[in-house]
Amino acid sequence: MGRKMLTDKYLGKTFESTSYGTFKIISYNGCDDVQVRFVDTGYTVSTTISHITKGNVRDRLKPTIFGVGILGESKTVGSDGKHCKEYVLWVNMLRRCYDENKQIRQLTYIGCTVSDNFKYFPYFKEWCSKQVGFNNDGWDLDKDILIKGNKVYSERTCCFVPQEVNKLFTKADKSRGSLLIGVYFYKKIKKYAASMGVDSKTKLLGCYSTEQEAFQAYKNGKETHVKRVANRWKEQIDPRVYEALMNYQVETTD
């Protein structure tokens, strides 16, 4: 069949991919050089007639990761054949917010979302490369140190912090009961005790007659400890993180 006849046969025709929806052939330069455009996203890619007829054409603008994440054109695998650090961070972030099974196990992620920019992997990958601490081993992506109580992963709210800093704000909501944060009732002496975690150990801050007094002791101790850790890491962390730590306040609603 001649080139013109093949062009007439395929040009303008629509096909279905196995997983990415309908696409249309917009250019035909031979069986191994065919350009198609996906109807839903407008994504354009060059492929072959063989892939087209088998439906093996991929729309990299379609949200395929947990129904919201868009891969785009950025590489997800490094020279070692493993997923790059940015991709692992990105998928885990999306999983926390959009995987119901993950949220069943970790209730703190219920209600969390990802900004539109961060749903696009190329944007997230480039953002990571510009952040203080991204290349440091053992540092975590955090969403609520810069803005306390934040539920949205975005370039405005996220930062990288060492695990010591991240663990400052780990809460044991399941085991703490109904008392204010940092407070438990010491039945043996019938008083309210204040305690907090320091260097993976529990530090007793004192026993008091009222819950409010014990909470105040915890508040003072915790805020002092957070500032101490902030100054320990001052020269390495993002200045925004340092400022947030120095201004951190414990509240009764924590």
N, C-alpha and C positions, 0 to 999 in steps of 0.2 A: 504494500500500500504506500502511495507516495506521501511526501512530507505534507503537501497541502491537504490531502485527504485526511491524514491523521490529525492535522491541526483543526480542520473542520469537525472531525469526530469528537475531539476532546474539549476544545476551547469553549468556555462558557458553561460547560456541563457541571452539575453538582454531584457530589458523592458524600457518603457517610463514613466517618472514621469509627473505629471500634469503641472509642471512649471519649472522643472530644467533639462530637456533633458534626454538623454539616459544613462542607467546604466547597468552594467553587474554583475551577481551573481558570486562571486569568492570563496565563502565558504558557505557550507550548513551543519549546525549542529542541524537540527530540524526546525520546522515551526516558532519557536519563536527566532531563533538564526541564522540569515542569514546575511552574509557580502556582501556588494555590492560596486562597484567602478564606479564612474561617468566617462564617456568617455571623456568629454570636459576638466575637471579639474583634474582628478585623485583622487578626494576626496573619501575616504573610510569610510563607516559607517555600523553599525550593525542595522538590522531592522527585520521585520517579513514578512512572506509570504503574510499575509493579507494586509499589507501596500504596498507591492510590486505590487500585482495584482490590487490594487486600484490607484496606481500611487502616493501614499502619502509618498514619500521619498524625503528628502530635501538635496540639495547640498550646504553646507555652505561655499564653496569656489567660488560659482558663484556670479558675481557682480549683486546684485539684488536691491541695494539702488540707485535710480536715474541712473541705468545702469552702475555704476562704483564702488559702495561701497560693500565690501565683509565682511560679518558678522563674519566668522570664528567660533571658538568654544567658544569665550568669552560670558559670561552672559550679557544680555542687561537689565535685570530687577532685581531690588534690593529686599531685604526681605520684603519691604512694598508693593510689587506688582506693583511699578511704574518703568518706565524706569530710569536707573541710569544716573547720571549727565554726564558721559563720552559719553553715547549713544546719549543723547539729543544734546550735543555740536557737536558730529560727524555728525549726520543727518543734523543739521542746517548748518554746514560748507559745506557739500555736496550739500545741497539745494541752497545755495548762488551761487555755481559754475556751477551746472548742471541742475537747474530747470529754464526753460525759463520764466515761469510765474513770478518767483521771480525776475529775471533780468529785466523784463518789468517794475516792480514796483520800483526797485532800480538799476538804470543804472550803478552805481559805481562797480557792481560785474561782468559786462560784461568783458570777457577775463580772469577772475580768474580761477585758476585750483587748484587741490589737488595733492600732490606728491603720487607716488605709495605706499610708506610706509603708508601714512595717509589714503589711501583708504581702508586699511586693519584694521578693527576695533580693533582686539586684540593688534596690534602695537600702535594704537592711544591711546587706553585705558591705556596701560602701560606707554606710554610717559606722559600722563596727570598726573599720580600719582607721577611723579618725578619732576614736575614743581613748581617753586616758585609761590605761590598765587593761585594754583588750588583749594584748599579747602576753600578759602575765599569767603564768600557770597558777591555777587555784583561785582565780578571781571569778566572781559570779555576776551575771546580768541581773540588775535589781530595778524594780519599778516604783518602789514606795519610800525610798530614803529621801529623795529630793522633794517629794510631795507626800507627806504623811497620809496614809489611808488611800492613796491613789489605786485605781483599779484598771488603768489603761496603759498598755505598753506603747510608748511613742518616743520619738527623738527628744521631746521636751521633758519627759518624765524618767527616762531610763539612764543608767550609768553602770559602770563596772566597778566592783568593790572587792577587796580581799575578804576571804571567808570570815575572818575575825570580826570584821565590821558587819557583814551580813548577819552573823549569828547573834549580834547584839539585840536584834529585833524579833528573834524567834520566840513565839508564844506557845505555851502549853494549855490552850483553851480547854481541851478535853479533861485535863486532870486538875485544873485549878479551882473548880467549883464556882460558887456564886459570889465569893468575896472579891473585893477590889484587887487589881493586879498587884502581884508581889506580896500578898497577904494570905496567911492561913491561920486557923484557930488552933492553938496549942492546948489541947484538952487537959493535959497533965497539970498545968499551972493556971488554966482557965484565962489565958491571955491571947491577944492577937500578935502573931509573930510576923516580922518582915524579913524577906530573904530575896536574894537575886543570884543569878549565875555569873561567876567570874572564872575565866580560864577553865571552863568545863567542870567547875565545882560549884556547889551551893554555899553561898556565904550568908550567915545569919546576921541580920542588921540590928536585931533587938526585939524585945517583947513589950507590948503596950496594952493599956487598959481598953483602948477603943480601936476599932477598925480604921478610923480616919487617921489616928496617930501613927499606926503601923504603915498605912499607905504613904503618909508624908515622909516617913523614914526611908521607905523604898524609893519614892520619887527623888529625894535628895541623893541617895546612894547611886541610883541608876543614872541620873543626869550627870553626876560627877564622873562616873565610870565611862560613860559615852564620850565625854570631853577628853578624858585621859587617853582613850583609844584613838580618838581623832587626832590628837597631837602626836601620838606614836607614828601615825601614818601620814601626817600632814604633807611631807615632801613627795609622797608617791601618789596620793589620790587626787581626783579631780577637785579643783578649788570649790566647785559647787557642792560636792559631797562634804568637804570639810566644813563649809559654812552651815550646811544642813545639820551636821552632827553637833556643832557648837551651839546651835539654836534649838536643839531637840528638847522637848518638854514631855514629861509623862503626864497623862490626864486620867481622870477617874473613868473615862469612857474607853480606855485602852483594854 
